[in-house]
Amino acid sequence: MSSIKQFQVTFDCAEPERVARFWCEVLGYVVPPPPEGFATWDDFDRSQSPEDQGSWFACSDPSGVGPRLFFQRVPEGKVVKNRVHLDVRVGTGLVGEERLAALEAECARLIPLGAVRVQLLYDGHDSCIVMQDIEGNEFCID
């Protein structure tokens, strides 16, 4: 039995490219080059059938360490809490007020990108900030 070496995280969304570009900004990810034979992703998209245009987008960690993120268009909107979410690790190794300051700084960076702050969870030692991306998907800054 072989072990899994790589995985990707898939998001259901209404606007795949918009959500992908948001996560590129959050994580420092990049949009990979368009498929061979296409100068741009727009050129590739125009080559697709009308119902497939804009139906998916992806981004990846430029270092190759993190998982690929894949965004696929679905007809229904988000109606309940995510069963899985991403934790954006900005406070690793920090505690107390120092950790809280790092989380607050990252939160302040993400809000102008369209993220929404939901809730601060802080017990005086450990903390995280629950947020939502531009389509309402929950994630945590921790």
C-alpha positions in Angstrom: 0.0 0.0 0.0 1.5 3.4 -1.0 1.1 6.6 1.0 -0.4 9.7 -0.5 2.4 12.2 -1.4 0.3 15.1 -2.6 -3.3 16.4 -2.2 -5.2 19.5 -3.3 -7.9 21.3 -1.4 -11.1 22.0 -3.5 -13.5 24.9 -2.9 -17.0 25.0 -4.3 -17.8 28.6 -5.2 -19.7 30.9 -7.5 -16.6 32.8 -9.0 -13.6 30.5 -9.1 -11.0 33.0 -10.5 -12.0 35.7 -8.0 -11.9 33.3 -5.0 -8.6 31.8 -6.2 -7.0 35.2 -6.6 -8.1 36.1 -3.0 -6.4 33.0 -1.7 -3.3 33.8 -3.7 -3.1 37.1 -1.8 -3.8 35.4 1.6 -1.2 32.6 1.2 1.3 34.0 -1.2 0.3 31.4 -3.8 0.6 31.9 -7.5 -1.5 31.2 -10.6 0.3 28.6 -12.7 1.0 29.2 -16.3 -1.9 28.6 -18.7 -2.1 25.3 -20.6 0.3 24.7 -23.4 -0.8 26.5 -26.6 -2.4 29.5 -24.8 -0.7 32.8 -24.0 -3.1 33.6 -21.2 -5.8 32.1 -19.0 -8.3 34.4 -20.7 -7.3 32.8 -24.1 -7.8 29.4 -22.6 -11.1 30.3 -21.1 -12.4 31.7 -24.5 -11.5 28.3 -26.1 -14.0 26.5 -23.8 -17.7 26.0 -24.4 -19.8 28.8 -23.0 -21.1 26.6 -20.1 -17.5 25.7 -19.2 -16.0 29.2 -19.4 -15.0 30.4 -15.9 -16.0 27.0 -14.4 -12.7 26.4 -12.5 -9.4 28.0 -11.5 -6.4 26.9 -9.5 -3.4 28.3 -7.6 -0.4 26.7 -6.0 2.4 27.3 -3.5 5.4 28.6 -5.5 7.7 26.6 -3.2 5.9 23.4 -4.0 5.4 22.6 -0.3 1.7 23.5 0.2 -1.2 21.8 -1.5 -2.7 23.1 -4.7 -6.0 24.9 -4.3 -8.7 24.2 -6.8 -11.9 26.3 -7.2 -14.9 24.9 -9.0 -18.1 26.7 -9.9 -21.2 25.2 -8.4 -24.8 26.5 -8.9 -25.8 26.6 -5.3 -24.6 29.2 -2.8 -23.1 28.4 0.6 -25.9 27.7 3.1 -24.2 26.1 6.2 -21.0 26.2 8.1 -18.0 24.6 6.4 -17.2 21.0 7.5 -13.5 21.6 6.7 -11.6 24.9 6.9 -8.1 26.2 6.4 -6.0 27.5 9.3 -3.7 30.3 8.2 -0.7 29.8 10.6 0.7 33.2 11.4 1.2 32.9 15.1 3.1 29.7 15.3 5.5 29.8 18.4 4.0 32.9 19.8 1.8 33.2 22.9 -0.3 35.7 24.8 -0.3 39.3 23.7 2.6 38.7 21.1 0.5 36.1 19.4 -2.6 38.2 19.5 -0.8 41.1 17.9 0.4 38.9 15.0 -3.1 37.6 14.4 -4.6 41.1 14.6 -2.0 42.4 12.1 -2.8 39.6 9.6 -6.5 40.2 10.1 -6.0 43.9 9.3 -4.1 42.9 6.1 -6.9 40.5 4.9 -9.9 42.7 5.5 -9.1 45.1 2.6 -8.9 42.0 0.4 -12.5 41.2 1.2 -12.1 38.9 4.2 -14.6 39.4 7.0 -13.7 39.1 10.7 -16.2 36.8 12.5 -14.9 36.2 16.0 -11.8 36.4 18.2 -11.2 33.3 20.3 -8.7 34.2 23.1 -8.2 32.7 26.5 -5.3 34.9 27.6 -2.7 32.5 26.3 -3.9 30.9 23.1 -5.9 32.6 20.4 -7.3 32.5 16.9 -9.5 34.7 14.7 -12.3 33.2 12.8 -12.8 34.8 9.4 -14.7 34.4 6.2 -13.3 34.6 2.6 -15.0 36.7 -0.1 -17.7 34.0 -0.6 -18.3 33.3 3.1 -16.1 30.3 3.5 -14.8 30.1 7.1 -11.1 30.0 7.9 -9.0 30.8 10.9 -6.0 32.9 11.5 -4.0 31.1 14.2 
